[in-house]
Amino acid sequence: MVTQQTHKTDIISFLKLSGNIPVVDVRSTSEFRAGHIPGARNIPLFDDAERAEVGTRYKKEGSLNAILEGIRLSGPSMHLKLEEALEVAGKEKRLLVHCWRGGMRSEAMAWLFSLGGIETKVLEGGYKTYRHHVLETLSAKRDMIILGGLTGSGKTHILKKIEEKGNQVIDLEHLANHKGSAFGSLGQPAQPSSEHFSNMLFGKVSLTDPEKPVWLEDESRNIGMVFMPEEFYLNMQGSPAIILMMDINTRLPRLMEEYSGYSPELLLQSIMKISKRLGGDRTREAVDAVNRGDFATAIAITLQYYDKAYKYSLNRKPQELLHYVNTDTDDVEINAGMVLEAASRLKKSL
């Protein structure tokens, strides 16, 4: 059998090629789960236990014995790994392969894949190089417009309208699988790790035109349990923000629609997450309201807390960056138009 030649490639070329060639991550399952290149397929050379065993053998007995142990452990399942690789490679029979540092694991799997006639390119420096590139890209200063506003103002829906009108938008809460508040996990899939969130964010940022601003919703450093990369977050904090101000009674219907369909047990769990911040009396009032089916009162109590906290955070920001838009309607189309008009005035003043 004539095998295909394996080549090493740099991160820029690797990412360009990944638009057309499948990526295979040969690290262990736990490494992959912690964070990976979005869209990559995990075909591990070793499972977690095998990886630990080979690592221990390397430290105690050196590289040769570690290699022999690795062959012993992985040998019986090599045919399964090649079969899976052939399935991923498809008719083109091309794959991009990486491990942690671009060393023995990726080289060994590239060799195995070549036995099946698959042309492979190995990422030089491996996933470690990819992560460095991700964080370097996300740290770069770029033009942003931040949409802020009180909880329940429909900011996510407004950003979708803004995107429909041809603007660049990145939905951070969608990437994080969380809506930002104590109720933000309701109805959402499990959150990614902070590492994988930044990988997905990098993918979105890479698709934008750096010559044009990107719209983002105002967020805390953490969205649920996910933390944004520090430099990216600081870039957001230093960008102009349009703050949509809406009366609590205008916001209540939207929040009632979003959250009253959940069970009282889930709503109570969410309230208890902020019980210390609400205080004992307000927590009891909110709990009693949920128990008697008065969701509007419970949501209003939590809104009062979030309004106070958000206004406090606004007061700590450079005021020259904040541009307020007052509205008396929950109409997304109207509010999106008002926000875009404010952004237009903002651009003229810069």
One Martini backbone bead per residue (centre of mass of N, CA, C, O) as a GRO file, in nm:
protein
  350
    1MET     BB    1   0.096   0.036   0.022
    2VAL     BB    2   0.038   0.372  -0.039
    3THR     BB    3   0.131   0.643   0.139
    4GLN     BB    4   0.071   0.934   0.274
    5GLN     BB    5   0.192   1.235   0.337
    6THR     BB    6   0.317   1.415   0.612
    7HIS     BB    7   0.235   1.741   0.735
    8LYS     BB    8   0.327   2.053   0.848
    9THR     BB    9   0.145   2.330   1.005
   10ASP     BB   10   0.035   2.628   1.060
   11ILE     BB   11  -0.219   2.800   1.211
   12ILE     BB   12  -0.320   2.968   0.972
   13SER     BB   13  -0.340   2.739   0.766
   14PHE     BB   14  -0.513   2.549   0.933
   15LEU     BB   15  -0.766   2.735   0.954
   16LYS     BB   16  -0.814   2.765   0.654
   17LEU     BB   17  -0.846   2.454   0.594
   18SER     BB   18  -1.093   2.399   0.799
   19GLY     BB   19  -1.320   2.485   0.592
   20ASN     BB   20  -1.261   2.189   0.414
   21ILE     BB   21  -1.117   2.026   0.649
   22PRO     BB   22  -1.110   1.800   0.875
   23VAL     BB   23  -1.087   1.783   1.231
   24VAL     BB   24  -0.850   1.608   1.446
   25ASP     BB   25  -0.858   1.514   1.787
   26VAL     BB   26  -0.611   1.313   1.980
   27ARG     BB   27  -0.697   1.361   2.244
   28SER     BB   28  -0.842   1.325   2.517
   29THR     BB   29  -1.155   1.352   2.636
   30SER     BB   30  -1.096   1.564   2.863
   31GLU     BB   31  -0.944   1.762   2.688
   32PHE     BB   32  -1.171   1.811   2.485
   33ARG     BB   33  -1.391   1.904   2.690
   34ALA     BB   34  -1.238   2.164   2.791
   35GLY     BB   35  -1.129   2.209   2.483
   36HIS     BB   36  -1.184   2.309   2.133
   37ILE     BB   37  -1.214   2.299   1.810
   38PRO     BB   38  -1.460   2.392   1.638
   39GLY     BB   39  -1.570   2.086   1.478
   40ALA     BB   40  -1.414   1.878   1.600
   41ARG     BB   41  -1.286   1.548   1.613
   42ASN     BB   42  -1.267   1.280   1.847
   43ILE     BB   43  -0.958   1.073   1.824
   44PRO     BB   44  -0.814   0.901   2.053
   45LEU     BB   45  -0.530   0.744   2.137
   46PHE     BB   46  -0.605   0.797   2.440
   47ASP     BB   47  -0.728   0.757   2.721
   48ASP     BB   48  -0.713   0.877   3.031
   49ALA     BB   49  -0.575   0.630   3.161
   50GLU     BB   50  -0.356   0.586   2.943
   51ARG     BB   51  -0.225   0.863   2.963
   52ALA     BB   52  -0.138   0.833   3.258
   53GLU     BB   53   0.039   0.581   3.219
   54VAL     BB   54   0.238   0.698   3.011
   55GLY     BB   55   0.332   0.937   3.186
   56THR     BB   56   0.446   0.767   3.417
   57ARG     BB   57   0.649   0.603   3.247
   58TYR     BB   58   0.813   0.847   3.150
   59LYS     BB   59   0.909   0.951   3.434
   60LYS     BB   60   1.037   0.664   3.533
   61GLU     BB   61   1.159   0.527   3.226
   62GLY     BB   62   1.104   0.687   2.977
   63SER     BB   63   1.038   0.705   2.640
   64LEU     BB   64   1.054   0.410   2.539
   65ASN     BB   65   0.861   0.279   2.749
   66ALA     BB   66   0.626   0.466   2.681
   67ILE     BB   67   0.593   0.375   2.387
   68LEU     BB   68   0.546   0.075   2.442
   69GLU     BB   69   0.294   0.124   2.617
   70GLY     BB   70   0.130   0.272   2.402
   71ILE     BB   71   0.118   0.035   2.201
   72ARG     BB   72  -0.016  -0.169   2.388
   73LEU     BB   73  -0.278  -0.001   2.446
   74SER     BB   74  -0.359   0.093   2.134
   75GLY     BB   75  -0.339  -0.143   1.932
   76PRO     BB   76  -0.630  -0.296   1.949
   77SER     BB   77  -0.777   0.001   1.841
   78MET     BB   78  -0.666   0.100   1.562
   79HIS     BB   79  -0.890   0.013   1.361
   80LEU     BB   80  -1.108   0.203   1.479
   81LYS     BB   81  -0.962   0.471   1.427
   82LEU     BB   82  -0.940   0.437   1.120
   83GLU     BB   83  -1.239   0.407   1.056
   84GLU     BB   84  -1.318   0.687   1.166
   85ALA     BB   85  -1.129   0.853   0.985
   86LEU     BB   86  -1.255   0.764   0.715
   87GLU     BB   87  -1.531   0.885   0.774
   88VAL     BB   88  -1.435   1.181   0.812
   89ALA     BB   89  -1.273   1.218   0.539
   90GLY     BB   90  -1.391   1.079   0.310
   91LYS     BB   91  -1.344   1.108  -0.027
   92GLU     BB   92  -1.088   1.298  -0.001
   93LYS     BB   93  -0.883   1.204   0.219
   94ARG     BB   94  -0.872   1.447   0.450
   95LEU     BB   95  -0.666   1.578   0.728
   96LEU     BB   96  -0.663   1.742   1.041
   97VAL     BB   97  -0.406   1.731   1.298
   98HIS     BB   98  -0.407   1.713   1.670
   99CYS     BB   99  -0.264   1.793   1.973
  100TRP     BB  100  -0.106   1.958   2.214
  101ARG     BB  101   0.213   1.990   2.068
  102GLY     BB  102   0.274   1.818   1.802
  103GLY     BB  103   0.361   1.525   1.858
  104MET     BB  104   0.334   1.189   1.897
  105ARG     BB  105   0.027   1.162   1.871
  106SER     BB  106  -0.009   1.295   1.591
  107GLU     BB  107   0.204   1.131   1.441
  108ALA     BB  108   0.082   0.850   1.491
  109MET     BB  109  -0.199   0.911   1.361
  110ALA     BB  110  -0.098   1.001   1.086
  111TRP     BB  111   0.024   0.730   1.018
  112LEU     BB  112  -0.232   0.565   1.040
  113PHE     BB  113  -0.397   0.723   0.827
  114SER     BB  114  -0.200   0.671   0.589
  115LEU     BB  115  -0.274   0.364   0.565
  116GLY     BB  116  -0.566   0.470   0.442
  117GLY     BB  117  -0.492   0.720   0.241
  118ILE     BB  118  -0.453   0.973   0.423
  119GLU     BB  119  -0.424   1.309   0.412
  120THR     BB  120  -0.203   1.483   0.633
  121LYS     BB  121  -0.214   1.758   0.874
  122VAL     BB  122  -0.004   1.899   1.117
  123LEU     BB  123  -0.004   2.087   1.398
  124GLU     BB  124   0.211   2.313   1.490
  125GLY     BB  125   0.202   2.294   1.845
  126GLY     BB  126  -0.089   2.256   1.856
  127TYR     BB  127  -0.327   2.350   2.080
  128LYS     BB  128  -0.140   2.552   2.217
  129THR     BB  129  -0.119   2.737   1.968
  130TYR     BB  130  -0.416   2.794   1.935
  131ARG     BB  131  -0.459   2.931   2.212
  132HIS     BB  132  -0.264   3.162   2.164
  133HIS     BB  133  -0.418   3.275   1.918
  134VAL     BB  134  -0.685   3.331   2.055
  135LEU     BB  135  -0.584   3.529   2.281
  136GLU     BB  136  -0.448   3.729   2.093
  137THR     BB  137  -0.700   3.807   1.929
  138LEU     BB  138  -0.888   3.888   2.183
  139SER     BB  139  -0.675   4.123   2.276
  140ALA     BB  140  -0.739   4.292   2.052
  141LYS     BB  141  -0.808   4.590   1.940
  142ARG     BB  142  -1.154   4.698   1.885
  143ASP     BB  143  -1.452   4.783   1.743
  144MET     BB  144  -1.720   4.873   1.967
  145ILE     BB  145  -2.070   4.810   2.058
  146ILE     BB  146  -2.268   4.860   2.344
  147LEU     BB  147  -2.554   4.694   2.480
  148GLY     BB  148  -2.757   4.826   2.719
  149GLY     BB  149  -2.961   4.743   3.014
  150LEU     BB  150  -3.222   4.648   3.165
  151THR     BB  151  -3.374   4.393   3.276
  152GLY     BB  152  -3.598   4.311   3.009
  153SER     BB  153  -3.533   4.493   2.732
  154GLY     BB  154  -3.451   4.307   2.478
  155LYS     BB  155  -3.148   4.295   2.372
  156THR     BB  156  -3.128   4.036   2.205
  157HIS     BB  157  -3.353   4.114   2.000
  158ILE     BB  158  -3.225   4.378   1.908
  159LEU     BB  159  -2.962   4.253   1.795
  160LYS     BB  160  -3.104   4.090   1.575
  161LYS     BB  161  -3.209   4.337   1.425
  162ILE     BB  162  -2.933   4.467   1.376
  163GLU     BB  163  -2.830   4.230   1.206
  164GLU     BB  164  -3.053   4.237   0.983
  165LYS     BB  165  -2.930   4.541   0.907
  166GLY     BB  166  -2.598   4.465   0.868
  167ASN     BB  167  -2.468   4.400   1.137
  168GLN     BB  168  -2.232   4.323   1.376
  169VAL     BB  169  -2.290   4.024   1.577
  170ILE     BB  170  -2.242   3.901   1.919
  171ASP     BB  171  -2.370   3.627   2.112
  172LEU     BB  172  -2.273   3.560   2.425
  173GLU     BB  173  -2.512   3.402   2.555
  174HIS     BB  174  -2.523   3.180   2.343
  175LEU     BB  175  -2.233   3.072   2.390
  176ALA     BB  176  -2.293   3.034   2.718
  177ASN     BB  177  -2.578   2.930   2.791
  178HIS     BB  178  -2.674   3.231   2.904
  179LYS     BB  179  -2.862   3.525   3.049
  180GLY     BB  180  -2.695   3.630   3.335
  181SER     BB  181  -2.885   3.548   3.550
  182ALA     BB  182  -3.031   3.352   3.789
  183PHE     BB  183  -3.230   3.261   3.533
  184GLY     BB  184  -3.025   3.193   3.282
  185SER     BB  185  -3.042   2.858   3.282
  186LEU     BB  186  -3.316   2.840   3.183
  187GLY     BB  187  -3.346   2.628   2.909
  188GLN     BB  188  -3.044   2.544   2.902
  189PRO     BB  189  -2.769   2.428   2.828
  190ALA     BB  190  -2.479   2.343   2.899
  191GLN     BB  191  -2.199   2.486   2.984
  192PRO     BB  192  -1.916   2.586   2.891
  193SER     BB  193  -1.615   2.640   2.911
  194SER     BB  194  -1.411   2.905   2.914
  195GLU     BB  195  -1.227   2.795   2.697
  196HIS     BB  196  -1.446   2.724   2.483
  197PHE     BB  197  -1.575   2.997   2.465
  198SER     BB  198  -1.321   3.136   2.343
  199ASN     BB  199  -1.317   2.963   2.089
  200MET     BB  200  -1.597   3.054   1.982
  201LEU     BB  201  -1.540   3.356   1.985
  202PHE     BB  202  -1.311   3.347   1.783
  203GLY     BB  203  -1.481   3.243   1.548
  204LYS     BB  204  -1.662   3.497   1.533
  205VAL     BB  205  -1.445   3.717   1.508
  206SER     BB  206  -1.313   3.597   1.240
  207LEU     BB  207  -1.587   3.681   1.067
  208THR     BB  208  -1.513   3.969   1.098
  209ASP     BB  209  -1.477   4.310   1.030
  210PRO     BB  210  -1.224   4.517   1.152
  211GLU     BB  211  -1.348   4.791   1.010
  212LYS     BB  212  -1.593   4.713   1.186
  213PRO     BB  213  -1.822   4.707   1.410
  214VAL     BB  214  -1.915   4.533   1.708
  215TRP     BB  215  -2.187   4.390   1.861
  216LEU     BB  216  -2.267   4.396   2.221
  217GLU     BB  217  -2.354   4.283   2.519
  218ASP     BB  218  -2.381   4.372   2.829
  219GLU     BB  219  -2.143   4.237   3.066
  220SER     BB  220  -2.008   4.049   3.270
  221ARG     BB  221  -1.736   3.864   3.313
  222ASN     BB  222  -1.967   3.672   3.390
  223ILE     BB  223  -2.164   3.395   3.244
  224GLY     BB  224  -2.227   3.258   3.489
  225MET     BB  225  -1.959   3.018   3.467
  226VAL     BB  226  -1.848   3.209   3.250
  227PHE     BB  227  -1.539   3.346   3.135
  228MET     BB  228  -1.398   3.604   3.004
  229PRO     BB  229  -1.156   3.735   2.851
  230GLU     BB  230  -0.996   3.993   2.981
  231GLU     BB  231  -0.923   4.174   2.732
  232PHE     BB  232  -1.201   4.165   2.605
  233TYR     BB  233  -1.352   4.290   2.841
  234LEU     BB  234  -1.188   4.556   2.853
  235ASN     BB  235  -1.270   4.645   2.571
  236MET     BB  236  -1.567   4.674   2.638
  237GLN     BB  237  -1.532   4.885   2.875
  238GLY     BB  238  -1.386   5.094   2.651
  239SER     BB  239  -1.661   5.118   2.512
  240PRO     BB  240  -1.925   5.227   2.372
  241ALA     BB  241  -2.257   5.282   2.523
  242ILE     BB  242  -2.594   5.177   2.486
  243ILE     BB  243  -2.865   5.274   2.702
  244LEU     BB  244  -3.157   5.112   2.783
  245MET     BB  245  -3.451   5.273   2.906
  246MET     BB  246  -3.698   5.096   3.114
  247ASP     BB  247  -3.974   5.035   3.253
  248ILE     BB  248  -4.086   4.789   3.459
  249ASN     BB  249  -4.378   4.757   3.328
  250THR     BB  250  -4.260   4.704   3.038
  251ARG     BB  251  -4.086   4.441   3.120
  252LEU     BB  252  -4.268   4.224   3.254
  253PRO     BB  253  -4.411   4.069   3.021
  254ARG     BB  254  -4.157   3.935   2.903
  255LEU     BB  255  -4.072   3.783   3.164
  256MET     BB  256  -4.330   3.627   3.197
  257GLU     BB  257  -4.308   3.473   2.929
  258GLU     BB  258  -4.023   3.340   2.986
  259TYR     BB  259  -4.073   3.225   3.314
  260SER     BB  260  -4.374   3.115   3.389
  261GLY     BB  261  -4.330   2.817   3.256
  262TYR     BB  262  -4.186   2.741   3.496
  263SER     BB  263  -4.129   2.590   3.766
  264PRO     BB  264  -4.134   2.670   4.094
  265GLU     BB  265  -3.873   2.522   4.167
  266LEU     BB  266  -3.686   2.674   3.967
  267LEU     BB  267  -3.747   2.961   4.065
  268LEU     BB  268  -3.653   2.917   4.357
  269GLN     BB  269  -3.362   2.843   4.292
  270SER     BB  270  -3.295   3.118   4.163
  271ILE     BB  271  -3.357   3.297   4.407
  272MET     BB  272  -3.148   3.160   4.605
  273LYS     BB  273  -2.889   3.262   4.457
  274ILE     BB  274  -2.984   3.581   4.567
  275SER     BB  275  -3.059   3.598   4.876
  276LYS     BB  276  -2.828   3.767   5.001
  277ARG     BB  277  -2.889   4.021   4.818
  278LEU     BB  278  -3.191   4.058   4.889
  279GLY     BB  279  -3.264   3.939   5.148
  280GLY     BB  280  -3.479   3.807   5.368
  281ASP     BB  281  -3.746   3.960   5.309
  282ARG     BB  282  -3.739   3.954   4.992
  283THR     BB  283  -3.717   3.651   4.966
  284ARG     BB  284  -3.984   3.578   5.106
  285GLU     BB  285  -4.164   3.736   4.912
  286ALA     BB  286  -4.081   3.580   4.655
  287VAL     BB  287  -4.154   3.296   4.753
  288ASP     BB  288  -4.451   3.351   4.818
  289ALA     BB  289  -4.529   3.435   4.531
  290VAL     BB  290  -4.468   3.166   4.395
  291ASN     BB  291  -4.650   2.982   4.576
  292ARG     BB  292  -4.915   3.165   4.473
  293GLY     BB  293  -4.859   3.246   4.156
  294ASP     BB  294  -4.700   3.539   4.173
  295PHE     BB  295  -4.478   3.617   3.937
  296ALA     BB  296  -4.473   3.924   3.910
  297THR     BB  297  -4.372   3.985   4.197
  298ALA     BB  298  -4.113   3.817   4.190
  299ILE     BB  299  -3.985   3.963   3.947
  300ALA     BB  300  -3.992   4.250   4.064
  301ILE     BB  301  -3.800   4.198   4.298
  302THR     BB  302  -3.554   4.114   4.125
  303LEU     BB  303  -3.544   4.369   3.950
  304GLN     BB  304  -3.473   4.570   4.172
  305TYR     BB  305  -3.197   4.450   4.218
  306TYR     BB  306  -3.082   4.466   3.925
  307ASP     BB  307  -3.117   4.768   3.887
  308LYS     BB  308  -2.931   4.860   4.114
  309ALA     BB  309  -2.675   4.710   4.019
  310TYR     BB  310  -2.656   4.836   3.732
  311LYS     BB  311  -2.645   5.135   3.812
  312TYR     BB  312  -2.388   5.104   3.973
  313SER     BB  313  -2.208   5.008   3.736
  314LEU     BB  314  -2.248   5.266   3.564
  315ASN     BB  315  -2.117   5.468   3.774
  316ARG     BB  316  -1.820   5.321   3.728
  317LYS     BB  317  -1.817   5.436   3.455
  318PRO     BB  318  -1.738   5.613   3.193
  319GLN     BB  319  -1.962   5.858   3.106
  320GLU     BB  320  -1.863   5.923   2.806
  321LEU     BB  321  -1.956   5.619   2.706
  322LEU     BB  322  -2.253   5.695   2.773
  323HIS     BB  323  -2.576   5.631   2.598
  324TYR     BB  324  -2.900   5.729   2.634
  325VAL     BB  325  -3.219   5.544   2.595
  326ASN     BB  326  -3.551   5.626   2.591
  327THR     BB  327  -3.841   5.412   2.664
  328ASP     BB  328  -4.214   5.313   2.627
  329THR     BB  329  -4.136   5.039   2.474
  330ASP     BB  330  -4.130   4.679   2.360
  331ASP     BB  331  -4.058   4.734   2.072
  332VAL     BB  332  -3.809   4.611   1.885
  333GLU     BB  333  -3.805   4.781   1.628
  334ILE     BB  334  -3.806   5.058   1.764
  335ASN     BB  335  -3.556   5.018   1.950
  336ALA     BB  336  -3.354   4.954   1.727
  337GLY     BB  337  -3.381   5.229   1.587
  338MET     BB  338  -3.289   5.402   1.832
  339VAL     BB  339  -3.011   5.273   1.862
  340LEU     BB  340  -2.904   5.332   1.574
  341GLU     BB  341  -2.934   5.638   1.596
  342ALA     BB  342  -2.735   5.667   1.831
  343ALA     BB  343  -2.494   5.544   1.677
  344SER     BB  344  -2.485   5.760   1.455
  345ARG     BB  345  -2.425   5.996   1.647
  346LEU     BB  346  -2.170   5.877   1.763
  347LYS     BB  347  -1.996   5.868   1.503
  348LYS     BB  348  -2.009   6.181   1.450
  349SER     BB  349  -1.858   6.254   1.734
  350LEU     BB  350  -1.570   6.101   1.666
   0.00000   0.00000   0.00000
